[in-house]
Amino acid sequence: MAETLTRRRFLGKTGFIACGATVVVAGGLAGRAWEQGSLGNIYGGPAFEPWRAWRSGRHRGSLAVVAAAILASNPHNSQPWLYRVGERRVELFADPARNLGTIDPFRREMHLGLGCAVENMALAARGLGYRPHVALRPHPAHGALIARVDLTESAPEASVHFRAIPERHTNRAAYERGRLLPRVVLSAFGAQVASPDTRLILLDAASAEGTLFAEATVHATRQFVADAEMSRDSHRWFRHALDEVNRYRDGVTTLAAGLPESTLRLALMMPRRLIGDPGQAWLAATRDRHCRTAPMFGLIAVRNPADVTQLFEAGRLWQRVHLEAVGQGVAMQPLNQLMEIADRERALGRSPEAARHLARMVGDDRFRTVFGFRCGYAVRPAPPSPRRGVNAVLIA
């Protein structure tokens, strides 16, 4: 007869029911782990259902295009999008309620994330047997309408990027610093540039520009953490416990912090009040893991950051580069602290120190940096991020 595994039986089987103060503490943690679900499949909850839904082909037609779009890269996993669907049309709208506040005062990152969604829409449409006709800002007076994608039937084109859609995840683990990316991989990244208004700049971490990027990014992170308003707006999107992750289905999570699995499961047992200051943990990770272990950094620049269409194209470029990286076995992680501080300095009328660093790295005064990242070979695979489902992002 199958045994029903109750909370008490679980504690007994795991050795946590005993005497002594130390074991009482351990028993408390084990009880919390049981209640939080951090000892089972931590990615089995509803927050990760959209990834499974895409793989299973649950949605059809226009809804399938949306199902791919919601898996796109986006700032702080804020998922700043809404969709309206017709039989052969999908419209993408910005959701201003999901903006990042002082982190993104000019909506640069929001527009980049929306561009990523457009790219996934176009890729998914082709892979599903449609020819997508993409119109960016089809009605400029309607600022929230970002893109309209009309679909006509065509032969399916299941490209490498299409197949990579459910495998693309941000990897915050350590990378192998001494393992350089082959020239053929770098060329494949460069081939993703499709607009004369965008540029991709790759920086060897050992070069002067790569060293500047790492040092300036750590400094920018320190400034970010010290800024009470930016920290408040960042904290709004931080999800620690599994019940938070599955309730909100968005934000930056402890799950995706790049920790070894044993450390991660232990961290998930802890109440938020015991895990310390997330800002200081982020600063330490940026300094000691994200920048110190990366063999290469990258920048995406545009001619005119005030032109939102160019920002959309920059987002589409980032999405293509990251999908290409999946096929090449390369890990990637956005590192946008320097751009966020540049925006903050501009919003407050301060000296543009961060912008000067970025200009030096680009080396071309016709372009301005709008996005940064690191890439390399990770020591462990990246987990999926939580996502709101298709029905949660549809509007009439």
N, C-alpha and C positions, 0 to 999 in steps of 0.2 A: 504494500500500500504506500502510495506517495506521501511523504511527510510535508505538512504545511510549515513553511519556514517563517515563524513569527519573529517579531523583533527580539523577544527574549531568547528564543532558540538560536537566533543569529549571534547574539552576544556570547552565548555559551559556546557555540561552535568556533567562534573566532578567538576564544580564550580571554574575553574581556570581563567575564563574571568571576570575580575572585575577591580577595580581601586586600586591603592596603590602599593608601591614598593615591599612589601612582596609578594603580589599576582602576580606581574610581574615575580618575581623570581620563584614562584611556577608554573606559567604558562610556563616559560621556561623549567622547569623540566618536566612538564606534556607533553609539546611538544616533548621533547627529548624522554620521555618514549614511546610516541606514535610512533615516528620514529624508535626507537630501538626495539619495540615490547615487552617491558618488562612488559606491563600490561595484555598481553594475555597469551597464552600457551608458556612459555619460553623454553619448551623442545620439541616444535613441529617442529623445523627447520630441515634442511638437516643434521646437525651435529649429530642428534640422530636417523636418519633413519636406520642405521645398527641394532639398538636394535629392532626396529619395524620389520625390514625385517627378522630377525631371528625368532621372535615370529610368524610371519605369514607364515613361511616356504617358503619364496619366491624363495630361491635357491635350487637346486637339485644336487645330486651326489657330485663330488669333490668340486664344488663351495659352497655347503652347509657346507662342512668341513672348508673352508676358512672363510665363514660367521661366524662360531663359533670362529675361531682362532683370528679374529680381535677384539673380545670382551674380550680378555684375559687381565689380569693385566699386567702392564708394567711401566717402570720408567718414572715419570713425564709425563705420557701419551704421550710419544714421538713416540710410535708405530713404533719401529725400524725394521720393517719386510717387506718382499716382498714374493710373492708366484708364483709358476709356477704349473699349473694344467694339468693333463692328464685325460683320461676317468676313470682310476682307480688308480691315483697317485696324491699326492700333495707334492711339495717340498717347504721347508721354507728356505728363504735366509735372512741374516742380511742386513740391509740397513745402511751402515756406514755414510751416509749423515745425518742421524737422531740421531747421538750420542750426548751425553750431554757435551762434551768438558771437561773442568777442573773438573766438578762434577763427572765424571766417567772415569778417565784417563786410567784405565786398562780394561775397558769395562765389569766390573763385573756386573753392573746393566743391561746393554744391554743383556748380556747372560742370566741373570735371567728372564728378560721379554720374551726372546725367548723361554725359557723353559716353561713359563706359556702358551705361544701359542701352544707349542707341546702338553701339557696336554689337552687343549681344543680341539685340533684336534683329539686326540685319543678318548676322551669322546664323541665328536660329531659323529665320525665314528661309534662307537658302538651303539649309540642311533639311528642312521639313518639306521641301518641294514647292517653294514660292520664290518669285523674283521680287525682292523688296525695292520699293521706290521711296527713298528717304528724303523728306523735306525738313530741314532744320528751320525752326522759327517760321512756320508757314504763315502766321499772322503776327508780325512783330508787335502790333498794338496789344495783343493778348499775351502779356509777359509770361504767364504761367505755362502756356503751351510751348513745349520745348521742341517736339518733333512729331511728325505724322509719317507713319509707315504704311503705304498702300501695298497690298499683296496681290500678285497675279500668279496663277499656277505655272509651274515650271518643273523641270526635272530636278530631283533632290541633289544637292551638292554637299555631301558630308565631309567637309574639309577637316584638316588637322585641328584647326581652331574650334570648329563646331564640336568635335569630339572632346576637346579639352574643357569645355564649359563647366561640367560638373567636377572637374579635378583641380580647378584654379582656386587656390587658397593662399592667404597671406602667411608667410612663414617667419615667425619671430624667434626661432631657435638660433643657436650658434651656427655659423657657416665655417667651412674649411678654408681658413685664410690663405694657406699655401697652395691651394688648388685653383689655378687660374682658369678662366673661361677660354676655350679654344677660339681661334680667330673665326672659324666657320660659324660658331654660335653668335659671336658679336656681329658678324655680317648679317645673320638671320634677323637679329634685333633691328639693325639699321634698315633692313628692307621693309620694315613695317611703316616707315614714314610715307604718308600718302598725300600730304598737303605741303605746298611751298611755304605756308605760314607756320609750320611746326618744325622743330628740330629736336633730335635725340642726341644727347651728349653723354658719352660713357667715360668714366674717370677711373683709372687704375688707382686702387687704394694707396699704393706706395708712391704715387706721383705727388707733385706739389699741390695740384688741384684736388686730388683725392684726400690728401692729408688736411687741406683746408676745409673740405666738405665735412670730414669727420669732426674736426675740432670745432667748427662753427655750429654743427648740428648739436653737439653736446652742450655748447654754450647757450644755444637757442632753447634747448630743453630746460636748462637751468633757469633761464629767464621766464619761460612758460610756467614752470612750477612755482616760481616766486610771485607770479602775477595772480592775485586773488581772484580776479574776474575770469581770467582764462581757465584757472584751475576749477572754479565753480562750474563753468560751462562744460569742461571736460568730464568732471565727476558725474554730471547728468547722464552721460552715456556709458558709465562703467557698470558692468554687471559681474557680480562675484558668485553668489550662490546659484546652484542649478535651478532653483525655483524662480529666481529673478530672470535667468536666461530664458527659461521656457514661458515665462509670463510676458516679458516685453518682446522677445525675439528680435533684438537689435543690439547695437552697442558693442563696445570693446570688452572682452570677457577674460576672466582668469583662465578659462579653458584654452584661449588662444595666445597665452603669454609666452609660449615656447619652452615650457618647463618639461623636464623628464616626467614620465607618467607617474612614477611613485611620488615625486614631489608634488605634482599637480593634484593627485587624489588626496594627499595629506592637506594641501592648502584648501581644497574644497570642503574639508571637514571643519575648518576653522570659521567661526563667525567673522563677519567683516571687521568688527572692532578689534580683532586680534591679529589681523594680517598686516597691520602697519599702514603707513601713508602710501597710497597708490602712486602719488606723484614722485616721491623719492624712489620708490621701486622702479618706476618708469625711467627716471634719470639714470639710475645705476645700470639698468638693462641697456639703455641707449649707449652709455659709455663703455661698459664692459663686454657686451655681447653684440649689439647691433652694429656699432661702428668698429670695434676692435677686431672682430672676426671676419668682416666682409672683405672679399678680395676686390670688389668693384662697386662703385656707386654710379648712379645715373641721374640725369636731369632731362626734363622736357621743357622746351621753351617755345614761346610764340612771339610773333611780331608785335601784337597789340593785346595785352591782357584785358583791356577794357572792352574788347570785341568778344561777346559771349559765344559767338559762333566759332571763333578760334579756340576758346576754352573747350567747347564741345569736341572739336577735332583733336585737341590735346588729350582729352579723356578717352576718345576712341583709340588714339595711338597707344596710350597706356594699357588699355584692355587688350589690344592686339599683341603688344610686347609681352604682357604677362601670360597670355594664352600660348604664345610661341615658346615662352620659357617652360611651360608645362611639357610640351612635346620634346624639349631639349633636356629635360631632367634638371632644370635650374630653378632654384628657389628665389622668391622675390618678396620684398617688403617695402611699402611706401615709407619714406622718411621726410615728412613735410614740415618739421618744426621750424626750419630756417625760413621757409616761405610764410609760415604763420606769424612768425615774429616780424618779418618784413611788412606784412599787412598790418600788424598791430602798431608798429612804429609809424606807418603812414597814417593810420586812423587817429593816432594821438598827436600827430605833428612832431614826432621825435626825429632825431638824426637818423638817416637811413643806413645804419651800419650793416644790417643783414642784407639789404639790397646791394650794397657795395661788394660784399663777399660773393654774392650770386653772380654779379656782373663779371667779376674777375674769373670765376669758373667757366662761364659761358664763352668769354673771349670774343664776343661779337655784339656791338652795341645796337644792332638792328633787332635783337631778340631779348626777351625777358623770361626768366625762369618762372614756371608756374607749378612744377611738380618735381619731387625728388624721390629716389628709391635706392635700395641696395640689392645686390644679386650675388649669387654664388651657389655652392653645393652645401645643403643643410645637413646637419648631423642627425636630424630626425624629420619625418614627414609632418606637414602642417595639417591641423584639424580643420573641419568646416566651421564657418561662423554662423550664428543664428540668423534666420531670415523670416520675415513675415510672409505668409502664403499669398497666393494669387488673389483669393477673395478679399483679403485685407487691404489690397491696394487698388481695387477697382472702384471707379466712380461712374455714375450714370451719365 
